[in-house]
Amino acid sequence: MATQRRDQLLIIDPQNDFCDIPGAALPVAGANADMARLATLVAGHGDRFAGITVTLDSHHTYDIAHASYWRDAAGNKPSPFTAITSADVASGAYRPADSAQAEAVAQYLGRSGLFLWPDHCIVGSWGHGVHDVLAAALSGWEAARLANVDYLFKGLNPRTEHFSAFEADVPVDADPDTQFNPARVRSLAAADRVLVAGEALSHCVASSVRSLLRHLGREFAQRMVLLGDAMSPVPGFEAQGQAFIDEFVGAGGKIATTQNLFA
């Protein structure tokens, strides 16, 4: 008898705040349907998954990519979707609300640009929770498999952005949780296939996959499958999402859907 392939399912940030449903802080068009399709896959083919990893974007209200962290020249909070550069800070157009962070902010912006988002995925809030239909499917998988979904929190350090599930955009030396940790990806690295879904394609999915390829080797893409009907780009960032898909396929990665994955 042939040994069943060891498939690991990696679900990136399947949270309420990213779904196009009432009350969401940062809705991604199509995400609600993405999560419903993914839930059907988990419920119908859960026995095919050796393990499931779910990442959770997890922020405080006071966060470098939220308005509360910043003030404009008049002392007001900037609006979401504002871009802030090192030149803006140098000119006084924007400054950190806590003046003690001025030097750290200057260093950060010297390494990475910054884009302010609406407050989202605040720890303990409804928006931080997993989409309810998918959450029910994951709970059912745990009960049927007598195993636990591996939940990974990312983004808790307010002084750095954390698009990738596995490392911050600018790691903080004093905070190991912002740095790549091989132990966190051991089950993924050992899998025959890693099936990737979640939100948003253009940002956290892309950054997470790129982290895996950077640390596990570009050839790891050949063991990865993107579930194209279970992820969508942030509106306005469709080109970035497509550029990532082209890059992934160019590295040997595969694209499938929840419908044809096990057909």
N, C-alpha and C positions, 0 to 999 in steps of 0.2 A: 504494500500500500504506500502510495506517495505521501510524503510529509507535507502537511498544509503550510503554505507560505505564511511567514510571520509578518502580518501587516500591522503597522502602528498608525492610528488616526491622530493627526495633530490639528486641533481646532483653535484658531487664533481669534481671541477677543469676541466671542459670540454674545455680546452683551446688549441689554435693552437700549442703552444710550446710542448705539450704532445702528439700531434697526429703524426702519421707516414706519414707526408706530407712534400713536399719540403719546406725548410726554418725553420723547427722546431728545437729548441735548444736541446730538451730532448725527442726525439720521443719514444713512447711506441708502440711496435709492436702490431698491431691489433686495435689501438685506433681510427683510421679513420673510420673503419667499425663499431666499437662500437658506435660512435657518430651518424653515419648514421642510424643505427637500432634504437637508442634512439629517433632520430628526427622523424622517422616513427611512433613510439609509441606516442609521444606527438601530432603529427599532426592527428593521427587517433583516439586517445582515450583521447584527452585533457579534454573532459567534465567529465572524471572520476576523475580528480585531483582537490581536494579542494584547493590546493596550490602547488606552485613549489618553491623550494629553490635552488639557484645555488651558489656554493662557487667559489671564484676566488683566486688562488694563486697569490700573488701580491708582487713583490720584487723590491728593488733598486739594481743597479749594485754593490754598496758597501753594502755587506751583509755578515754576518758571514759564510755563506755556499757557498760564491763565492770567486774566487781567489783574487779579488782586496782587500779583507780584510786582506790578509796574505802575508808574505814574508818567503822565505827559508833562510838557513844560508848564502847564497851568495847574499841575497837581492833581489832575483827574485820571481815573483809570482809563486806559485805552480800550477801544472796542475789540471784540473778537475778530479774528481774521486780519489783524494788523501784523505786518512784517516789521521786525526790529533788527537793525544791523548794528555793528560796532560803531559805524559812522553816526547813527542816530543817537547813540549814548554819548559819544564824544561831543556832539553838537548841543546836547542838552534836550533834544527832542523827546527822549524817553530816559527814564532813570529807574533803578529798582526802588520799590517803596521802602525797603529797609536799606538805609544808606550803608550799613555794614557789609552789604553784599556787592558794593560797587566794584571792588577789585576782582572778585570772583566772576561777576557778570562780564567784565571787560575781557577776562581770560576766556570765558565760555564763548562769547561772541567772536573772539578771534579764531576760534576753531569751528564754529558752527553757526549758521544763520538761525533765526528764530521766527516762528509763526505762532501767533496767539490763537488758541481755540476756545470755543465756549467751554465753560466749566463742565466736565464730563467724567463719567465713571468715578464719581466721588465714593470713596470707600464707605460702605454701609448704606448707600442710597439705593433706590429702586433701579436707577440707571446702571449701577455696577453689577446687577444681577444678570444671570444667563437668561436668554430668551426662553420663555416659559415652556414652549412646545419641545424645544431641544433639551431643556433641563429635565423634563419628564422622561425623555428617551434615554438620557444619560443615567438617570436614577434607575430606570428599568434595566439598563445594561449592567450596572453594578449588582443589582439583585440577582440577575440571571447568571452572571459570570462569577459571582462571589469574589469580586475584585473591586478595586477603587479606581475611579478616574483620577489622574494626576493633575491637580490644579496648580498652576504656576502664576504667582502674582508678579506684576512688573509695573514700574512707574511710581513707586512709593517715595523715592527720593525727590523732594521738590526742587532740587537744584540742577536737574538734568532731564532732558527728554529721553523717552524710552520707547521708541517705536518698535524695535525688535523685542521679541519675547525673551531673548537670551543675553542681551547686553545693551546698556544705555548708548545713546548717540555719542555722548562724551562721558566715559566711565569716570567715576569718582574714586580716587585712590583709597580713601578711607572707608568706602562702602563696597564690600564684596558683592552685594546683590546687584550692583550696576555693571559688574564685570562678567565676562564669559566664564561659565563654570562647566567643565566637561561632565561633571556628575549629573547635571540637570538634563543632559541630552543623551545619557548612556543608553536608555531604552530605544531612542530614535536611531542612534548610531548603530545599534545591533540589529535593527530590523531589516527584513528583506525588502520591504517597501514602506515608505512614509507617505501617507495620503494626507494632503493639506487642504483645509477649508477655513473659512472665517472672514473677518472684516478688519480693515478694508484692504482690498487687493492692492491699491495704489500706495498704501502706507505700511501698516503693521504686518500684513502678509508678506509684502515684498521685502521689508527690512528683516523679518525673521528668517525667511528663506536665504537671503543673502548672508546673514550671520552664520547659518549652518554651513553654507558652501565655503565661506571664508575660513572657518575653523575645522571643518571635516574634510575639506578638499572639494574642488570644483566637480570632480567625478562623482561625488555623492548625489548630484542632480540626477544621475541615471537610476537612482533608487527612489526618486521622488515623483509623485503624481499630484498635480493640482486639480482639484475638483472645480471645474470652471463654472458650474451652475450653483456653487455654494460659496461664492465670493463676488463682491462687486466693488468698484472704485468709489472713492469720495467724489461726489459731483464736482465737476470742474477739473478733476485730475485723471480723466479717462486716458489721456495720452501717456501719463506716467505709468498707469496700470498696464497698458499695452506694451510699453517699452520693457517693463519687467517681464512680461510673458515672453516676449521675443528673446530677451536675455536668457531666461530659464530654458526655453526650448533649444536655444543655441548651445547651451551647456549639456544638453542630452536629456533634459527633463521631459516628462510626458504630461499631457492634458487629457482628462477624462471627465465624465459627468457622474452624478449620483445614479443615473439611470443605466449607464453602460459599464460601470466599473466592474461589476461581477457578472455581466452578461456572457 
